């Protein structure tokens, strides 16, 4: 039985690698679910999401040169959003330029304070870097051998 691109099928996880999971499909074929296709969120370790022998539903994403690409996150049916989401938002009020002067916004730091903090941090970083590189170079009077 040949799998078709776009179809959803049940499969069994047969192997897990650091880049994805191999899934046995009906008909004895094997496909790969890339780690980026496991979940909608970032997947650092695929073992947190899948186990060998687990039955999962996958969607066939592509098939090229006998290699089958699968996706778990595309196999999950998501509720459709309304096509015109903008019509449901309340209308924005026009912004007057006069509002800026009436605003209660107060910055935490002024420019001079930010610049002084930046310069101090930069000098600290440079001195730390200089200390660590001088010891590696040997500095003046270092051993010659």
Buried (B, 14 or more C-beta within 10 A) or exposed (E): EEBEEEEEBEBBBEEBEEEBBBBBBEEEBBBBBBBEBBBEEEBEEBEEBBEEEBEBEBBBBEBEEEEBBBBBBBBEEEEEEEEEEEEEEEEEEEEEEEEEEEEEEEEEEEEEEEEEEEEEEEEEEEEEEEEEEEEEEEEEEEEEE
